[in-house]
Amino acid sequence: MIKTRVPVAHEGYPFILLAGFATLVVAILGLFIPTMVLLAITIFVLYFFRDPERIAPGEDDVLVSPADGKVILVERVFDERFVKEHVYKVSIFMNVFNVHVNRSPFPGRVERIVYTPGTFYSADSQRGALKNESCAVILNAVRGQRMAMVQVAGLVARRIVCWAEPGDELKRGERFGLIRFGSRVDLYLPLATQLEVAVGRRVKAGETVLGYLP
């Protein structure tokens, strides 16, 4: 049974309260148009930081999406930075209207966290993928495989939040972080993964099946 919780990420509270307070002050001053503008901003900020409950599939071998958004890349590469082997790379782009809370694609233990400072190019560009600020969570899956889920900042996103720490045990679909205001998440998966996703597909974090691990 899912526990009742406020469906808003707690990192959003300061932004929501600030926008709401500004709206209230302007409304008290009787400024109609500024009040409507600030009210729209408050509603958008509340919408951006929404954090709905998700129910992950129950199969032991299923791999779910770590982010809401659109799949922009599926390819085989050699990953030199994180797992240091040939992998499948799956990239998911999140625009400002997507839920930005990220979830673990598979159960496992966090091996290490790799934060890399960088620039803030558009997250769906090749330059952004290589040079933008990022935070990688390297996960030792319960079946012995290693994978990396990498939060990448974007042109507007200037704040990566990662709640996971080395040694944490993550469940499938468990929240591990978020990125503020548009970004992407890259997955580096074992070549033995049976992928069930293609470029252009819309996915939901914690629910959409990306593939299966052997």
C-alpha positions as CSV (number, residue, x, y, z in Angstrom):
1,M,0.0,0.0,0.0
2,I,1.4,3.4,-1.0
3,K,1.8,5.8,1.9
4,T,0.1,9.2,1.7
5,R,2.6,12.0,1.0
6,V,2.6,15.5,-0.3
7,P,3.1,15.1,-4.1
8,V,5.7,17.9,-4.3
9,A,9.5,17.5,-4.1
10,H,10.7,19.2,-0.9
11,E,13.4,21.1,-2.8
12,G,10.6,23.1,-4.4
13,Y,9.2,24.4,-1.2
14,P,11.3,27.6,-1.0
15,F,10.5,28.5,-4.6
16,I,6.8,27.8,-4.2
17,L,6.6,29.8,-0.9
18,L,8.6,32.7,-2.4
19,A,6.4,32.9,-5.5
20,G,3.2,32.5,-3.4
21,F,4.3,35.2,-0.9
22,A,5.1,37.6,-3.8
23,T,1.7,36.9,-5.3
24,L,0.0,37.6,-2.0
25,V,1.8,40.9,-1.4
26,V,1.0,42.2,-4.9
27,A,-2.6,41.1,-4.5
28,I,-2.9,43.0,-1.2
29,L,-1.6,46.1,-3.0
30,G,-4.5,45.7,-5.5
31,L,-2.3,45.3,-8.6
32,F,-4.4,43.0,-10.8
33,I,-2.2,42.3,-13.8
34,P,1.0,41.7,-11.7
35,T,-1.0,39.5,-9.4
36,M,-2.2,37.4,-12.3
37,V,1.4,37.1,-13.7
38,L,2.8,36.1,-10.3
39,L,-0.1,33.6,-9.7
40,A,0.7,32.0,-13.1
41,I,4.4,31.7,-12.1
42,T,3.4,30.2,-8.7
43,I,1.2,27.6,-10.4
44,F,4.0,26.8,-12.9
45,V,6.6,26.4,-10.1
46,L,4.2,24.1,-8.1
47,Y,3.6,22.1,-11.3
48,F,7.3,21.8,-12.1
49,F,8.2,20.4,-8.7
50,R,5.3,17.9,-8.6
51,D,6.4,14.4,-7.5
52,P,3.6,11.9,-8.2
53,E,3.6,8.4,-6.9
54,R,4.7,5.7,-9.4
55,I,4.2,1.9,-9.2
56,A,7.1,0.0,-10.7
57,P,6.6,-3.3,-12.5
58,G,7.1,-6.3,-10.3
59,E,9.2,-8.6,-12.5
60,D,12.7,-9.3,-11.1
61,D,14.5,-8.6,-14.4
62,V,12.7,-5.5,-15.6
63,L,14.6,-2.2,-16.1
64,V,12.5,1.0,-15.8
65,S,13.1,4.5,-16.9
66,P,15.0,6.8,-14.5
67,A,13.3,9.9,-15.9
68,D,10.2,11.3,-17.5
69,G,10.8,12.7,-21.0
70,K,11.7,11.6,-24.5
71,V,14.4,9.1,-25.5
72,I,16.9,11.0,-27.7
73,L,19.7,8.4,-28.0
74,V,20.1,4.7,-28.0
75,E,23.6,3.4,-29.0
76,R,26.4,1.1,-28.2
77,V,29.5,2.9,-26.9
78,F,32.6,2.4,-24.8
79,D,32.1,4.2,-21.5
80,E,35.5,5.6,-20.4
81,R,34.3,7.5,-17.4
82,F,32.0,5.3,-15.2
83,V,31.8,1.6,-15.8
84,K,34.8,1.5,-18.2
85,E,33.4,-1.1,-20.6
86,H,31.3,-1.4,-23.7
87,V,27.7,-0.5,-22.9
88,Y,24.4,0.5,-24.3
89,K,23.8,4.3,-23.7
90,V,20.2,5.4,-23.4
91,S,19.6,9.2,-23.1
92,I,16.3,10.7,-21.9
93,F,15.7,14.5,-22.4
94,M,13.4,16.3,-19.9
95,N,11.8,19.5,-20.9
96,V,10.5,22.0,-18.3
97,F,7.0,20.4,-18.4
98,N,8.2,16.9,-17.4
99,V,8.4,15.6,-13.8
100,H,12.0,16.1,-12.8
101,V,12.4,13.6,-10.0
102,N,14.7,10.8,-11.0
103,R,14.3,7.1,-10.0
104,S,16.5,4.1,-9.9
105,P,16.0,1.8,-12.9
106,F,16.9,-1.4,-11.1
107,P,17.5,-2.6,-7.5
108,G,21.1,-2.4,-6.4
109,R,23.8,-0.9,-4.1
110,V,25.3,2.5,-4.8
111,E,29.0,1.9,-5.5
112,R,30.1,5.6,-5.9
113,I,28.9,9.1,-6.9
114,V,30.9,11.0,-9.5
115,Y,30.2,14.7,-9.7
116,T,31.8,16.5,-12.7
117,P,31.6,20.4,-12.9
118,G,31.1,21.8,-16.4
119,T,29.2,24.1,-18.6
120,F,25.5,24.6,-19.3
121,Y,24.8,24.0,-23.0
122,S,21.5,22.6,-24.2
123,A,21.1,19.2,-22.6
124,D,19.9,17.5,-25.8
125,S,23.0,18.5,-27.8
126,Q,26.2,16.5,-28.2
127,R,28.2,19.4,-26.8
128,G,26.0,19.4,-23.7
129,A,26.3,15.7,-23.3
130,L,30.1,15.9,-23.2
131,K,30.8,19.2,-21.4
132,N,27.8,20.0,-19.1
133,E,27.9,19.6,-15.3
134,S,26.8,16.1,-14.4
135,C,26.4,13.7,-11.4
136,A,26.7,10.0,-12.0
137,V,25.4,7.3,-9.7
138,I,27.3,4.0,-10.3
139,L,25.0,1.1,-9.3
140,N,25.9,-2.5,-8.5
141,A,22.7,-4.3,-9.5
142,V,21.5,-7.2,-7.4
143,R,22.4,-9.6,-10.2
144,G,26.0,-8.5,-10.2
145,Q,25.8,-6.1,-13.2
146,R,27.1,-2.6,-13.0
147,M,25.4,0.4,-14.6
148,A,25.6,4.2,-14.4
149,M,22.8,6.7,-14.3
150,V,24.0,10.2,-15.0
151,Q,22.1,13.4,-14.3
152,V,23.2,16.1,-16.8
153,A,22.5,19.8,-16.3
154,G,21.1,21.8,-19.2
155,L,20.9,25.3,-20.7
156,V,18.3,26.4,-18.0
157,A,18.9,23.7,-15.4
158,R,21.7,24.9,-13.1
159,R,21.1,22.7,-10.1
160,I,21.6,18.9,-9.9
161,V,20.3,17.3,-6.7
162,C,21.4,13.7,-5.9
163,W,20.1,12.2,-2.7
164,A,21.9,8.9,-3.1
165,E,25.1,8.2,-1.2
166,P,27.7,5.4,-1.5
167,G,26.5,2.3,0.2
168,D,22.8,3.1,-0.2
169,E,20.5,0.2,-1.3
170,L,18.1,1.4,-3.9
171,K,14.9,-0.3,-4.9
172,R,13.5,-0.3,-8.4
173,G,11.7,3.0,-9.0
174,E,13.1,4.6,-5.8
175,R,13.7,8.3,-6.0
176,F,17.4,9.2,-6.0
177,G,17.5,12.9,-7.1
178,L,16.2,15.6,-9.4
179,I,17.4,18.3,-11.7
180,R,15.9,21.8,-11.8
181,F,14.4,23.3,-14.9
182,G,15.1,21.1,-18.0
183,S,17.9,18.5,-18.4
184,R,18.7,14.9,-19.3
185,V,19.6,11.5,-17.8
186,D,22.0,9.1,-19.4
187,L,21.9,5.4,-18.7
188,Y,25.0,3.2,-19.3
189,L,23.7,-0.4,-19.4
190,P,25.4,-3.8,-19.7
191,L,25.4,-5.2,-23.3
192,A,23.5,-8.2,-22.1
193,T,20.5,-5.9,-21.6
194,Q,17.5,-6.7,-23.8
195,L,16.4,-3.3,-24.8
196,E,12.8,-2.5,-25.4
197,V,13.0,1.2,-26.2
198,A,13.8,3.3,-29.2
199,V,14.6,6.9,-30.0
200,G,11.5,9.1,-29.9
201,R,9.6,7.2,-27.3
202,R,8.0,9.1,-24.4
203,V,8.8,7.5,-21.0
204,K,7.9,7.8,-17.4
205,A,10.3,7.4,-14.5
206,G,9.7,4.3,-12.4
207,E,7.0,2.9,-14.7
208,T,8.1,2.6,-18.4
209,V,10.0,-0.5,-19.1
210,L,13.3,0.2,-21.0
211,G,14.4,-3.5,-21.1
212,Y,15.4,-6.6,-19.2
213,L,18.6,-7.7,-17.5
214,P,19.6,-11.4,-17.7
